[in-house]
């Protein structure tokens, strides 16, 4: 674990989509109103696959796909899920969307390509970087920005990921 002030990290070596789903499940169970998760990684790294697993474990029924052209897709589950893809937006365009209403609302925000709008994200959020290390292997770095998300990383480092938690 890396700890720099209010930032803590957890590194997860995913050997398969099922491993990634275990992490997404753990995080979905921790989610509460106002949870913001930024997702970054190269094209094809698995941001949308992670989002689909997260949504499934948040209780979203039906198909969850990339909001690349619609920017924001809304789903109903245990909590409302706002799945965003800001790849095609400038910071000014993203700011005009009124993202604060989503970030500080009653749902959970998953923001693909979040590094493009870092200055618009809340002061506390969870950042996930997915890196391809093989055909189905991924290195997933979870960074908790702020005290509460830092605690999530602390818990992950202490206990690991278990789908039965």
Secondary structure, DSSP 8 states (H G I E B T S, - for coil): --EETTEEEEEEEESSHHHHHHHHHHHHHH--TT-EEEEEESTTSSHHHHHHHHHHHTT--S-----TTTSEEEE-SSS-EEEEE-TT--HHHHHHTTHHHHHTSSSEEEEETGGGGGGGS-SSEEEEEEEE-SSS-EEEEEEEESHHHHHHHHHHHHH---TT-
